[in-house]
């Protein structure tokens, strides 16, 4: 399988048009293509900097000419969960006509969309990329030839991967930022590139406070790593 990650700008996509004009982001959590009616049904998480921006962004999305159906499932502050049905875009049609398929969730912000697309052969992938250049702007971020053993390993260990992802979600914002800064500044290196005092100064807190945040973050992640190891095939 040829697995391609691309940053795509589609001029007929309601989501891209909305993020181009409003400070919102869309992350797909489910998608299903209706081959009879050439429509894409999705469930999306929508995030914005504030409630007002979210409201204006969702309003524009609902009114887009390629939006066939829209439903607000839940909303809290600056985050919403929506269901949408949109018309097939030109890029979607090009990929499908050449035997391509979506291999992972897509994320849309700032007027472009990150797609993960798969093809069964090199010729199909190259033809699609060539045809996409005629009516779209895109950059190929990554391209890999995934062999059968790698695909099997990924499928068998998807549960372990999700356990690690859940571990990241368990972190509070302070714990995440503390761990990221500790790693980037060399706190875990030998010899250390940063001390607790350095990290405390970075966050303007006491040494005991930054140490507690580090321990909590490490404990959460290590626990998830142990659980993931147990799930590995």
C-alpha positions in Angstrom: 0.0 0.0 0.0 1.2 3.5 -0.8 0.3 5.8 2.1 0.4 9.5 1.4 0.0 12.4 3.8 -0.8 15.7 2.1 -1.7 19.2 3.0 -4.6 20.0 0.7 -6.4 23.3 -0.2 -9.8 22.5 -1.8 -11.7 25.5 -3.1 -15.1 23.7 -2.9 -14.8 22.3 0.6 -17.1 23.9 3.2 -14.7 23.2 6.1 -11.7 24.7 4.4 -13.7 27.8 3.4 -14.8 28.2 7.0 -11.3 27.9 8.5 -10.1 30.4 5.9 -12.4 33.1 7.2 -12.8 32.1 10.9 -10.4 30.9 13.6 -11.9 27.4 14.0 -10.5 23.9 13.5 -12.2 20.7 12.5 -11.0 17.2 13.4 -12.8 14.2 11.9 -13.7 11.4 14.3 -16.0 9.5 11.8 -16.6 9.5 8.1 -18.6 7.5 5.6 -18.9 8.0 1.9 -22.3 7.5 0.2 -21.4 6.1 -3.2 -25.0 6.3 -4.5 -25.4 10.1 -3.8 -21.7 11.0 -3.9 -21.9 12.6 -0.4 -19.5 12.5 2.5 -21.0 12.1 6.0 -18.8 13.1 8.9 -18.8 13.7 12.6 -16.4 16.4 13.6 -15.0 18.0 16.7 -14.9 21.8 16.2 -12.6 24.0 18.3 -12.2 27.8 18.4 -10.5 30.4 20.6 -13.7 31.6 22.1 -17.5 31.1 22.0 -18.1 34.0 19.6 -15.6 32.7 17.0 -17.2 29.2 17.2 -20.7 30.6 16.7 -19.7 32.6 13.6 -17.7 29.7 12.2 -20.6 27.2 12.5 -23.0 29.7 11.0 -20.8 30.1 7.9 -20.4 26.3 7.7 -24.2 25.7 7.7 -24.7 28.2 4.9 -22.1 26.9 2.5 -23.5 25.8 -0.9 -21.8 22.4 -0.6 -23.3 21.7 2.8 -26.2 19.3 2.3 -27.1 18.5 5.9 -25.8 19.9 9.3 -26.6 18.9 12.9 -25.2 20.3 16.1 -24.8 17.2 18.4 -23.3 18.8 21.5 -21.6 22.1 22.4 -19.7 23.4 25.4 -18.0 26.8 25.5 -15.6 26.9 22.5 -15.9 23.3 21.5 -18.7 21.6 19.5 -19.5 18.1 18.1 -21.3 18.2 14.8 -22.6 15.9 12.1 -22.4 17.0 8.5 -23.2 15.7 5.0 -21.3 17.5 2.2 -21.2 17.1 -1.6 -18.3 15.2 -3.0 -15.5 17.7 -3.7 -13.4 17.7 -6.9 -10.3 16.3 -5.0 -12.4 13.6 -3.4 -13.7 12.5 -6.8 -10.2 12.5 -8.3 -8.9 10.3 -5.5 -11.9 7.9 -5.6 -11.8 7.7 -9.4 -8.2 6.4 -9.2 -8.9 3.8 -6.6 -7.7 5.9 -3.6 -9.2 5.7 -0.1 -8.9 7.6 3.2 -6.5 5.8 5.7 -6.8 8.1 8.7 -8.6 11.0 10.3 -8.3 14.4 8.7 -7.7 17.8 10.3 -8.6 21.2 8.9 -7.4 24.6 10.0 -6.1 27.8 8.5 -7.6 27.2 5.0 -6.0 23.7 4.4 -6.6 20.1 5.3 -4.2 17.3 6.2 -5.3 14.1 4.5 -4.1 10.5 4.9 -4.7 8.7 1.6 -3.9 5.2 0.5 -3.4 3.5 -2.9 -2.9 -0.1 -3.8 -0.2 0.7 -6.4 2.4 3.3 -7.3 0.8 4.0 -10.7 -2.5 4.9 -9.1 -0.8 7.2 -6.6 1.3 9.0 -9.2 -1.7 9.5 -11.5 -3.8 10.9 -8.7 -1.2 13.4 -7.6 -0.8 14.5 -11.2 -4.5 15.0 -11.7 -4.9 16.8 -8.4 -2.5 19.5 -9.5 -5.0 20.7 -12.2 -7.5 22.1 -9.8 -6.1 22.1 -6.3 -3.1 23.3 -4.2 -1.4 20.6 -2.2 1.9 19.6 -0.6 2.9 16.0 0.0 4.1 15.9 3.6 5.0 12.2 3.7 4.9 9.2 1.4 5.5 5.6 2.4 5.2 2.1 0.9 3.7 0.1 3.7 4.4 -3.6 3.3 2.0 -6.4 4.5 3.9 -7.2 7.7 3.9 -3.5 8.7 0.1 -3.3 8.0 -0.5 -6.5 10.0 1.6 -5.1 12.9 -0.3 -1.8 12.9 -3.8 -3.5 12.9 -2.9 -6.0 15.6 -1.5 -3.3 17.9 -4.0 -0.5 17.3 -5.3 -1.0 20.9 -1.9 -0.4 22.4 -1.5 2.8 20.3 -4.9 4.0 21.6 -3.8 3.4 25.1 -0.8 5.7 24.6 -3.0 8.3 23.1 -5.4 8.1 26.1 -2.4 8.6 28.3 -1.6 11.9 26.5 -5.2 13.0 27.0 -5.0 12.2 30.7 -2.4 14.9 31.2 -3.5 18.2 32.4 -2.4 21.2 30.4 0.2 22.1 33.1 1.5 18.6 33.3 1.8 18.4 29.5 3.7 21.7 29.3 6.0 20.8 32.1 6.9 17.5 30.5 7.4 19.1 27.1 9.7 21.8 28.5 11.6 19.3 30.6 12.3 17.2 27.5 13.2 20.1 25.2 15.4 21.8 27.8 17.3 18.6 28.6 16.1 17.8 32.1 16.1 14.1 31.4 19.5 14.0 29.7 22.7 12.9 31.3 24.3 15.2 32.3 21.2 17.3 32.7 20.8 20.3 30.5 18.2 21.8 32.9 17.5 21.7 36.6 14.4 21.9 38.7 15.3 25.4 39.4 15.4 26.2 35.7 12.0 24.6 35.1 10.6 26.5 38.1 11.8 29.7 36.7 10.3 28.8 33.3 6.8 28.4 34.8 7.3 31.0 37.6 6.5 28.4 40.3 8.4 26.9 43.2 10.7 23.9 42.9 8.3 21.6 44.8 5.4 22.7 42.5 7.2 21.9 39.3 8.6 18.7 40.7 5.0 17.6 41.6 3.8 18.4 38.1 6.6 16.4 36.6 6.0 13.4 38.9 2.2 13.4 38.1 2.8 13.6 34.4 5.5 10.9 34.4 3.3 8.6 36.6 0.3 8.9 34.2 2.4 8.3 31.1 4.4 5.4 32.6 1.2 3.7 33.7 -0.2 3.9 30.1 3.1 2.6 28.7 2.9 -0.4 30.9 -0.7 -1.0 29.9 0.3 -0.6 26.2 3.1 -3.1 26.6 0.6 -5.7 28.0 -1.6 -5.2 24.9 1.2 -5.6 22.3 1.0 -8.7 20.2 
